[in-house]
């Protein structure tokens, strides 16, 4: 019979870094659903899109199911492949691009007021 306990504390040092996922994983109506709908609308199979993005089919499947957050690199390749704005796609994927994070950091109160957060 084994037992374990853990204490968890949060500090500002634990906050996401710029360019890291900020959208909870497992969100069935988030980026994964959007990606699946966009892929289907373009008539692409998971395998074909995975090859075009240089990712494994299992990685793409996990993105679409919401089990995995997209990497900045994968989003950049997807933006190029589909001709989308990379910053908008990063935000849709739950990433805050470093330049935008820096701008927010310059005036976080103003950003929160603007965003209503």
Buried (B, 14 or more C-beta within 10 A) or exposed (E): EEEEEEEEEEEEEEEEEBBBBBBEBEEEEBBBBBBBEBBEEEEBEBEBBBBEBEBEBEBBBBBBBBEBBBBBEBBBBBBEEBEBEBBEBBBBBBBBBEEBBEEBEEEEEEBEEEEEE
